[in-house]
Amino acid sequence: MEKKRRVVVTGTGVVTPVGNNVETFWKNLLDGVCGIDFITEFPTDDLPVKIAGEVKDFNPAEYGIEPAFARKQDKFSVFAVAAAYQAMKQSGLDASEGGNIDPFRLGVYVGSGIGGFSVQYKETEKMIKDGAKWISPNFIPTMIANMAAGNIAIRNKACGPCLPIVTACATSTHTIGEAYRAILHGYADAIIAGGAEAATIPLGIAGFANAKALSRAEDPKYASLPFNANRGGFVMAEGAGMMVLEEYEHAIARGAHIIAEVCGYGNTCDAYHVTAPRPDGTTQSAAIKAALEEAGFDASKDNLYINAHGTGTALNDSSETKSFKLALGEEAARKAHISSTKSMTGHMLGAAGGVEAIAAVLALENGIVPPTINLDAPDPECDLDYTPNKPVKTDLTIAISDSLGFGGHNGCIAFRKF
């Protein structure tokens, strides 16, 4: 009988409003640093919302990115390449000639909720003002949402399966989950998985604000308020989060450092509404339950951390609380350590799941639960342990990260301490 394959995490990389490398990102999460501020990249006089989680002090050259590439590509692609560069460097994988992995066994599962939004915005403006002849020949290959995956594959010589996924805010939870399954079932030995987003442009802010999804808070440091009775919507953010997932024996054979083991994945759809989550939490809980069951979760033995989707919208936080209780049972849900790192990063849309999965494995590896900051007025409907304001040291054995996207897409991935 063939030995069952196992999947582990051997590399991580981030570009976020609270740090452009994993070490800074993690330190700032534990210190409760808020990366949300007033928008600096464009005038906001005519916009209803003037705050966002912008990436700061980002230097593409630090990640081996040439000036021409950074100039021509949309920001989402540049962020993706930078985060993948970090993850591959940490993993030590090399698909070049004489390297330690067959390029046809290295894949890329990287998505974006929106794709090249700023390029689309600029080129549309040109078309309206100046006409078709002024549209850039690079417009299509920089705007389409699969280009982050394509660019990462080119730069890392990854000739294996390459699958971009677009499920709004669940995008990179699904890319990691599907990459896990692809390795588990033998279609690849390693996959760079995650997501990237750069949608904090005037059109993006206006669109989400007019859909009544964004916080109208005027104080940027008290705007992203997951599970707080004062919450009034999410805060848009940008960035990228990438993981290198690798088959266990392959990683062991080359002496790789293993950060955590991927051990479960759930994927469901609300089939309810284009933007609102299913209020009773049943479909969301089914994704969480599937991931935990596959991971062999035992409420009597395991110490669980949940990196919640926790957007700070009225509907999300109450229905997500219900989904945790349904998936775990009331008693186990009350024992779980839960937090929303979006309280610090804002909501990175298609990149959120990748960044939050990294927070989950770091919590496991270090035995520390990052906090939900600004949780000074807990909503009675959100009555679980959401780790208010300060990190908590505890010996975790299992962690999950769940994501919910417009269109009703639900995803959850489970990791075990290695």
N, C-alpha and C positions, 0 to 999 in steps of 0.2 A: 504493500500500500504506500502510495506517495506521501511524503511528509508534507503537512500543511504549511504553506508559506506564511511568513509573518512580515509585518511592515513596520518600519521604524523611521523616526525623524532624525536626520543627520546634519541638517543645515537650516538656518533661518536668516531672514533679512527683512528689514523694514525701512520705509520712508514715511514719517508721520509728523503731525503737528507737535508732538512731544519728543522728537528725536529721530535722527536719520541713520541710526545704527541701533542694533539690538541692546547693547549695553546702556546707552543713554536713554533709550525708550523705556527700558525696564526700571532703571533708577528713578526716572521721572514719574512713572506710574506709582511706585512705592512711596515717593515723596508727595504724591497728590498734586503734581504740577498740572495746571490747566493750560492746554495749548490753544484755547479759543481766544480770539481777540478781534479788534476792528479790522475789516478788510483793508489791505494796503495796495493790492495789485490793480485796482481800477476804482474810479469814482463811484460812490454809492448814494449820491444826493437824491437820485430819482428812484432808489430801490426801497422797498418796505422793510428789508432786513439788511443790516450793515455789519454783521459779524459772521465769522466762519473759522474753521480750523485750518489755517493755511500752513503749508510746509515752509519752514524758515531755514535760512543759511544753507540751502542745498547747493552743493558744488558737484556737477556731473563728473568732473575730472577725477574725483575721489573714487569713483566706481568704474574707472577705465572707459568712460564715455567721451568720445571725441567731440570737439566743439561743433563740427558740422552736423553730426547726428543729433546733438541736443538742440541745435537751431532749427533743423528741418522737421523733427518729429513732434507730435503732440505730447504734452506734458505727461499724460497717463502712461504712454509708452516709455518715456525716459525714466519715470519713477519705477516702472515695472522692471526695466533692465537693471537699474541700480539695486533694487531689493534682491533680484535674482543673482546678481554678481556677489552680494554679501553671502547669500545662502549657499551658493556653489563653492565659494572660497572656504566657508566654515566646514562644509561637508568633505572637501578634499577630492571630490570627483573630477575626473578629467576625461573627456571623450575624444581628445585629439589623438593623433597617431602615437602609439606607444603608451597611451593613457590607461586608466584602471577601469574603464567601462566601455563596452561596445556601443558606438554611437546609435546603433539601431535598437539598443535596449534602454536608451535614455529618452524620456518623453518630456513634454511640456503641457500642463493643463493650467492655463492662465486665462482668466476672463476679466471683463469690465462691465459694469452695469450700463454705461452709456458710451464709452469709447472716446474717440477724438472730438470732444465737444467744442473745445476752443478753436480748433482748426475749422470745424464745420461753421461755427459762428462767424469767424473772420472771412472765410471764402464766400459765405452767403451774402455778407455785407458788401463784398467786392462785386459779386454778381449783380446785386440790385443797383449799386452806384455806378459801376464802370462797364458792366457787360461781360459776356462769356469769355472773351479772348484773354481776360486778365486772371482767369482761374488757374491756380497752380497745378502743374502736372503731378505734383506730389499729393494733391488733395485727397484722392481716394485711398491710396496706400498709407496715408497717415491718419485718416478719419475712421476707417472701419475697425470695429471692436476686437477683431482677431489679431491685430497687428502687434500688440504687446507679446502675445504668444509666439508669433512669427519672428519677431526681433530677438526674443530670448533664445529660441531654437537656433537661429543663425549664429548668434554670438557664442553659444555653448556647444555647437556641432551636434545638437540633439536630433537625430534622424528617426527616432521612435515615434510612438503615437503622440499627436499634437492636437489637443482639443480645447478650444476656448468655449466657455459656458457663459450665458447671459441670463441670469435670474435675479436682476435688480440687486437688492441688498443681501441676497443669499448667495450671490455669485461665487465668492471664493470659498465659502463653506462647501458648496457643491463641487468646486474644482478639486479641493483636497479630498473630499469623500469619494469622488469618482476615480481619482488617481490612486487612492488606497485600494479600491476594488480592482483596478487594472493591474496593479502589482500583485495583489493577493491571488488573482486568477492567472498570473503568468504572462501577461501581455507586455510587461516591461520589468526591468530590474531597478530602475530609479526614475522618478518624475519630479520635475520642478513644478510646484503647484501653488496657486494663490490668485491674487487679483490686484488691480490697480484702478485708480479713479482720479480724475482732475476735472470736476464738474462745477467748481466754485467760480463760475463766470456769470456775468449779469443775467443772461438768459436762464441759466440754471437756478440762480437765486430767485428770480421773478417767477419761474414756473413752479418751483416747490412752495414758495411763499403763497402764491395765488391758489394753490391746491390746499391751503390751510395746514400744511405739514410742518412748517418751520416755526421755531421760537421767535417771538417778536421782542424778546428781552433786550433791554438797552445796556445792561451790564454784562459784558462778554464773559466775565468770570463767574457769573451766576445765571447761566443761560441753559446749559445742558444739564437737566435735572431728572435723571432716571429714577423712577419709583418715588419721587417727591410729590407731595400734594400740590406744590406750586408749579409743577411742570406745565409747559405750554407749547411743546413741539420739539423737534430735533434741531440740531445745529449742523449745517453742512460742513464737511471736511474733505480733505484730499490726501492721497498717499498711496502706498503699496505695501503688501505683506506677502512674502514668499517662504515656502518650506521646501526642502528637499526630502521627499519620501523615498525610502530605499528598502529593498528586500533584505531581511534580517541577516541571512547567511552571507549575502554579498557584502554587507556592511562589516560583519565580523571578520570575514576573510581578509579585508584590507585594513583592519584595525581602526575603523572609524569610531569617533565619539558618538554615542547614541544618547540623544536628548530625552526621548520618550518613545513609547510604542503606540502606534495607531491601532485601535482595537474595535472600533464600531462606527457605524454610519447609518443615519436615517434620512429619508427624503420623502416628503409628502406634499400635497397641495390642499389649500383651504377649499378650493372650488366654491368660493363664496362671493368675493368682491374684488375689484381691481386694485383698490388701495387699502381698504379696512381689513384688519385681521378678523378671523372668525371669533366672535366674542366669547364663546364658551371654551375656547382653548383645546378642543378635542383633536383637531387635525395637527396642530402644532405639537401637542403632547405625544401623538403617535410617532412623529419623527424622533423625538427625544427618547421615547421608550424603546424604539427599534435600535438606536445607537447603544443605549445602556444594556439591553438584553444581549446584543452581539458581543459587548465588552465583558459580559459575565458579572455585571454589577450585583453586589450583595449588600443590601442596606445595613445588615447587622455587622458587617466586617469592614466595609469600605468607608473611607473619609473622602467625600465628594466635593469638588469645586465646580461651580457652573459659571462660565463667562457668559452672562446673559446678553441677549440682543439689546435689551434695555435702552430704547431710543429716547425716552423722555416724552413720547406722545401719550395722550390720555388713554387711547384704546390699546396700544401695544403693551404698556406696562401692566395693566390690569389683566388682560387676556393671557399674557405670558406667565404671570403669577399663577393663574388658574391652570395653565398647561404644566407647570412644574409639579403642582399638587396632584394632577391627574396622572402624570407619568410616574411619579415616585411614590405616591400615597402621601397622605397628610403628614404622618410622623417623620418619614424620611425627608420630605421636602423641608420640614422645619429644622432638621439636622444639617442640611446642606449649606456649604459656604457659597454665597452667590455675590457677584458684583458686576457692575456695568462700567467697563473702562471708557465707554463713550462719554461718561461724565467729564473725562479729561481730554480725550482726542476729538470729540465730536463724532459725527456719523460719516464714515468714509465710503458709504454706499457699497459699490462692488469690491472695494478693498477691505471692508470692515471684517468680514469673516476670516480672511487670511491673517490680518493683524491680531485679531482677538484669539485665534487658534494659537498664535505664538505666545500671547499673554497666558493662555491656559497651560501650555507645556512648560513655560518658565515658572509658573506657580507650582506645578508638580515637582519640577527639578529642584527648586529652591525651598519648597515648603513654606511659601508665603502667599497669602491671598491679597491681591491688590484691592484697594478700596473703591467704593462708589463715593466720590467727593460731593460736597454740597448737600448731603442727605440730612438736612436739618429739620424737615417736616414730613416724616414718612406718611404716605397715603395709607389709610386703614385697609384699602383693598389690596395693597401690596405689603402683606404682613409677614414676609419671610426674612431670613437673615441676609440682608443686602450689603453687609460689611460697610457700615457707614463711616466715612471720613478717614479712617486709619487702617493700614494693612494689618492682617492677623497672621501670626506664625502658627502653623499647624502641619502635621505630617500627613500630607495628602497622598492618596493612593490612586485616585482616578479623577479625571477632569473632562468636562464636556464644554463645547462651545456651540451655541445654537444661533441661527440666523433666520429672519423672516423677511421676504421680499414682496414688493408690489406685484400683483398678479396672483398672490396667495402661495408663493413658493416658500417651503419650510425645509431647513436642513439642520442636521446636528452631527457633529463628529465627536468621538470619544477617544481619549488617550489614557494610557496607564503609565505609572512611574516605572522607569527602567532601572 
